[in-house]
Amino acid sequence: MAVTTRTSLSLTRRPRRLRRTEAIRALVRETRLTPDCFIYPLFVGAGEGVRREIGSMPGVFQLSVDEAIKEAAAAKSDGVPAVILFGLPEKKDPEGSVAYDPDAPVQTAVRALKREVRDVLVITDVCLCEYTSHGHCGIVDGDEIVNDITVDQLVRAALSHAVAGADVVAPSDMMDGRVGAIRKALDERGFDRTAIMSYAAKYCSGFYGPFREAADSTPQFGDRRSHQMDPGNVVEALREVEIDIQEGADIVMVKPALPYLDVLAKVKERFGYPTAAYHVSGEYSMLKAAAQRGWLDEPRVMMESLIGIKRAGADMIITYYARDAARLL
């Protein structure tokens, strides 16, 4: 419809001028996503030719090492530079001893990836929950997770990953002192170039539910409130991050991402340190479920979620949407 009259508005500032076309919007965009900020999680187990879809995480699979290599190579061709590996051991025990077995799935996958996928950055999750028969993140005495003995086990696991060739080890357990102990052990054994990405502010969250199916790591009793952070606390998160930086972390992480964007922003503002955020399983699954019911436009809300995480201060984002988002970008 042609405009035949004009109002008498006299405005010197018209912000809509810079929203008029996509070309203009792109020129003035403040926050940009690029595929090279994504880290792609992979669940690696035993066997060959295994590609088992996780019921609560459509499009995400438990993979044998050969399939993990294919997935990492495909992600690299999409522009995603890094993967983070979670292990699915064939056996478990109360001490989580398979976590540092050189022939366990993660260590085997690290060696294969460094051999077969050119320039892929390999990060390994360091925790015991996938390896303990009780599903907790550490050694249990009665109903208590014993901190210092657990740290000894985590050091063994991190060293085994470094020996296999991991570029970055990522302790996710939230035990006190584990970053310093891992850094010291790595340096003493000549792995001073192996970086540490610390899950520095990891909250005790209900958004981890689907991951526990994926990694078979549901606690057999109790919960993880004694070591993961209370969702109401942000000053404590800043203390945790500061401690991990002092102990030698090269990258700090906030997890989950979307419910804790305020924490992420404060961490980045306070420390100016390389900062990761984990767009966790529950965040992924709720978008997937709503999209499957036709309630949300999945590509649009996926990108909006990721740009929100980046805008809040994340330099890198661990996300199950890494390949999908990279292809769109």
WORA-V174762 format. One record per backbone hydrogen bond with DSSP energy under -0.5 kcal/mol. NH is the residue of the N-H (numbers start at 1). CO is the residue of the C=O. E is the energy in kcal/mol with one decimal. If there is no record, write none. Layout:
BEGIN
nh = (NH & NH)
co = (CO & CO)
e = (E & E)
END
This chain:
BEGIN
nh = (4 & 14 & 17 & 18 & 19 & 20 & 25 & 26 & 27 & 28 & 29 & 29 & 37 & 38 & 39 & 40 & 41 & 42 & 43 & 44 & 44 & 45 & 46 & 51 & 52 & 53 & 54 & 54 & 55 & 57 & 60 & 62 & 63 & 64 & 65 & 68 & 69 & 70 & 71 & 72 & 73 & 74 & 75 & 76 & 77 & 78 & 79 & 79 & 80 & 81 & 82 & 83 & 84 & 85 & 86 & 88 & 93 & 96 & 99 & 100 & 101 & 102 & 104 & 108 & 109 & 110 & 111 & 112 & 113 & 114 & 115 & 116 & 117 & 118 & 120 & 121 & 122 & 123 & 123 & 124 & 125 & 126 & 127 & 128 & 131 & 132 & 133 & 135 & 141 & 143 & 144 & 146 & 146 & 147 & 150 & 151 & 152 & 153 & 154 & 155 & 156 & 157 & 158 & 159 & 160 & 161 & 162 & 163 & 164 & 165 & 165 & 166 & 167 & 168 & 169 & 170 & 171 & 172 & 173 & 178 & 181 & 182 & 183 & 184 & 185 & 186 & 187 & 188 & 189 & 190 & 191 & 194 & 195 & 195 & 197 & 198 & 198 & 199 & 200 & 201 & 202 & 203 & 203 & 204 & 205 & 208 & 209 & 211 & 212 & 212 & 213 & 214 & 215 & 216 & 217 & 218 & 220 & 227 & 228 & 229 & 233 & 238 & 239 & 240 & 241 & 242 & 243 & 244 & 245 & 246 & 247 & 248 & 248 & 249 & 250 & 251 & 252 & 253 & 254 & 255 & 256 & 257 & 260 & 261 & 264 & 265 & 266 & 267 & 268 & 269 & 270 & 271 & 272 & 272 & 276 & 277 & 278 & 279 & 279 & 280 & 282 & 284 & 285 & 286 & 287 & 288 & 289 & 290 & 291 & 292 & 293 & 294 & 295 & 296 & 298 & 301 & 302 & 303 & 304 & 305 & 306 & 307 & 308 & 309 & 310 & 311 & 312 & 313 & 313 & 314 & 315 & 316 & 317 & 318 & 319 & 319 & 320 & 322 & 325 & 326 & 327 & 328 & 329)
co = (2 & 12 & 14 & 15 & 16 & 17 & 21 & 22 & 23 & 24 & 25 & 26 & 34 & 35 & 317 & 82 & 39 & 84 & 61 & 42 & 86 & 63 & 88 & 49 & 62 & 51 & 57 & 60 & 53 & 54 & 57 & 52 & 43 & 50 & 45 & 64 & 65 & 66 & 67 & 68 & 69 & 70 & 71 & 72 & 73 & 74 & 75 & 76 & 75 & 79 & 38 & 121 & 40 & 123 & 42 & 44 & 131 & 93 & 96 & 97 & 98 & 100 & 101 & 104 & 105 & 106 & 107 & 108 & 109 & 110 & 111 & 112 & 113 & 116 & 117 & 81 & 120 & 83 & 121 & 168 & 85 & 170 & 125 & 137 & 128 & 128 & 93 & 132 & 144 & 141 & 141 & 139 & 144 & 145 & 146 & 147 & 148 & 149 & 150 & 151 & 152 & 153 & 154 & 155 & 156 & 157 & 158 & 159 & 160 & 161 & 162 & 161 & 122 & 122 & 195 & 124 & 169 & 126 & 126 & 175 & 177 & 178 & 179 & 180 & 181 & 182 & 183 & 184 & 185 & 187 & 186 & 191 & 167 & 193 & 169 & 196 & 251 & 171 & 198 & 253 & 200 & 201 & 255 & 229 & 203 & 205 & 206 & 208 & 208 & 209 & 209 & 210 & 211 & 212 & 212 & 212 & 134 & 224 & 224 & 202 & 230 & 234 & 235 & 236 & 237 & 238 & 239 & 240 & 241 & 242 & 243 & 244 & 245 & 244 & 196 & 196 & 274 & 198 & 276 & 201 & 278 & 278 & 257 & 258 & 260 & 261 & 262 & 263 & 264 & 265 & 266 & 267 & 267 & 268 & 252 & 316 & 254 & 277 & 318 & 278 & 207 & 280 & 281 & 282 & 283 & 284 & 285 & 286 & 287 & 288 & 289 & 291 & 290 & 290 & 296 & 297 & 298 & 299 & 300 & 301 & 302 & 303 & 304 & 305 & 306 & 307 & 308 & 309 & 310 & 309 & 275 & 275 & 37 & 277 & 39 & 317 & 279 & 319 & 321 & 322 & 323 & 324 & 325)
e = (-0.6 & -0.6 & -2.2 & -1.4 & -2.0 & -0.7 & -2.5 & -2.6 & -1.6 & -1.6 & -0.5 & -0.6 & -2.0 & -1.8 & -2.4 & -2.4 & -0.6 & -2.6 & -0.8 & -0.6 & -3.1 & -3.3 & -0.6 & -0.5 & -2.5 & -0.6 & -0.5 & -2.7 & -0.5 & -1.7 & -2.2 & -2.9 & -3.1 & -1.9 & -0.6 & -2.5 & -2.1 & -1.5 & -2.4 & -2.7 & -2.4 & -2.3 & -2.4 & -2.4 & -2.1 & -1.3 & -0.5 & -1.2 & -2.7 & -0.6 & -0.7 & -2.3 & -2.0 & -2.3 & -2.5 & -2.3 & -1.4 & -1.2 & -1.7 & -1.4 & -1.5 & -0.5 & -2.0 & -2.5 & -2.7 & -2.7 & -2.0 & -2.1 & -3.0 & -2.5 & -1.3 & -2.4 & -2.6 & -0.7 & -1.5 & -2.6 & -0.6 & -2.5 & -0.6 & -1.9 & -2.3 & -2.7 & -0.6 & -0.6 & -1.9 & -1.8 & -1.1 & -0.8 & -3.3 & -0.6 & -1.7 & -2.9 & -0.6 & -0.6 & -1.3 & -2.2 & -1.6 & -1.5 & -2.3 & -2.5 & -1.8 & -2.2 & -2.9 & -2.5 & -2.1 & -1.8 & -2.3 & -2.7 & -1.6 & -1.0 & -0.6 & -2.5 & -1.9 & -1.8 & -2.6 & -3.0 & -0.5 & -2.1 & -0.6 & -1.1 & -2.0 & -2.3 & -2.7 & -2.4 & -2.2 & -2.7 & -2.5 & -2.4 & -1.2 & -1.4 & -3.2 & -1.3 & -2.2 & -0.5 & -2.5 & -0.7 & -2.8 & -2.2 & -2.1 & -2.5 & -0.5 & -0.6 & -2.7 & -3.3 & -1.2 & -0.9 & -1.1 & -0.6 & -1.5 & -0.6 & -0.9 & -2.2 & -3.2 & -0.5 & -1.6 & -0.5 & -3.1 & -1.3 & -2.7 & -2.9 & -2.0 & -1.7 & -1.8 & -2.6 & -2.5 & -2.3 & -2.5 & -2.2 & -2.3 & -2.4 & -1.9 & -0.6 & -1.0 & -2.7 & -2.3 & -1.9 & -2.3 & -1.5 & -2.0 & -2.4 & -0.6 & -0.8 & -1.7 & -1.0 & -2.3 & -2.5 & -2.1 & -2.7 & -2.3 & -2.4 & -2.8 & -2.3 & -0.5 & -1.9 & -3.2 & -1.7 & -1.8 & -0.7 & -2.9 & -1.3 & -2.4 & -2.1 & -3.3 & -2.1 & -1.2 & -2.3 & -2.9 & -2.0 & -2.4 & -2.5 & -1.1 & -1.6 & -2.6 & -0.7 & -1.0 & -2.6 & -2.7 & -2.1 & -2.2 & -2.4 & -2.3 & -2.6 & -1.8 & -1.9 & -2.3 & -2.9 & -1.7 & -0.6 & -1.2 & -1.7 & -2.8 & -1.4 & -2.9 & -2.6 & -2.2 & -0.7 & -0.6 & -1.3 & -3.1 & -2.4 & -2.4 & -1.7 & -2.3)
END
